[in-house]
Amino acid sequence: MTRFPLDQLDTLRTIVDEGTFEAAARRLHVTQSAVSQRVKQLERSAGRVLLRRTTPVTTTEAGDVLLRHARQVDLLASDALARLGGDPAHRADGDGSDDPVPTTLPIAVNADSTATWFVEALASVPPSVPVVFDLRRADQQHTAELLRSGDVLAAVTATREAVQGCSSEPLGVMRYRAVASPGFVERWLDGDPASLDEEGTTSAPRASGSADLEPLDRAPMVVFDRTDDLQHDFVRRLTGREPLSPRHHVPASADFARAVVLGLGWGMLPEAQATPELAAGRLVELAPADPVDVPLFWQRWTLASPLLDAVSDAVRATARHALHP
């Protein structure tokens, strides 16, 4: 039976994490030639090409399999050392030195969760847990793909069905509100922000002082990136038409919210971000009776890992308070 040497697996994982052979060599304190030789030996043992020599380096389908294996080995080694009474924060690195090396836990998470509640969850992990986090940003509809490829060990995802080798549990619902600045409403949606109610929201159906949502499919919108369908789906559901709106792409959660407040366009904001701005009168809610609820799930590898258990407990507890049931 073929056995894959630990130093070769660790090299594969480090190359993917660092993005290049050169950066992996620096991380492992070896030469770039040594890194290349380890990969060649691993590919010879696997009988497959494992890495695409792109920038950054990516894995092939066969590489995904061994990357998952490499991450599992690394996590299990850390847990085993902890159970034996050792200090997982002082494990030998690639050159045998005894530098502090806490276990790196790659997690896929959408930007809105990071901006509103997920970092709080990570901060609540007990300091005694020897872990550092490597967050990979992806839309909640696409984070499961990073689990399948082996890039991450856990993910906040909108996918209920568990990825093979993973468990899935509901975290709660992230509620989004369709909002715009008062000036935007007046200019594009024929509204009168001066006569909005005291909470700065409009009413539905349209009344005096509320926004006319009929032209929403042509009013400028702010979208996170080209995979962000929240605004488009909202327009289709509300108007029955395909949106023809000019689109501002703002791929950062805080900047996205700021762009909406400044009137670049309307957008769907997480309730936690929208509420203070609505209360201050800097935003107007376009359809208070029509929030968009996105169920979120926590998917993680089904390994018996105290470290992964501790992180999962923290995520679960924070989500219970931050998200809707």
Disulfide bonds with the S-S distance in Angstrom:
none
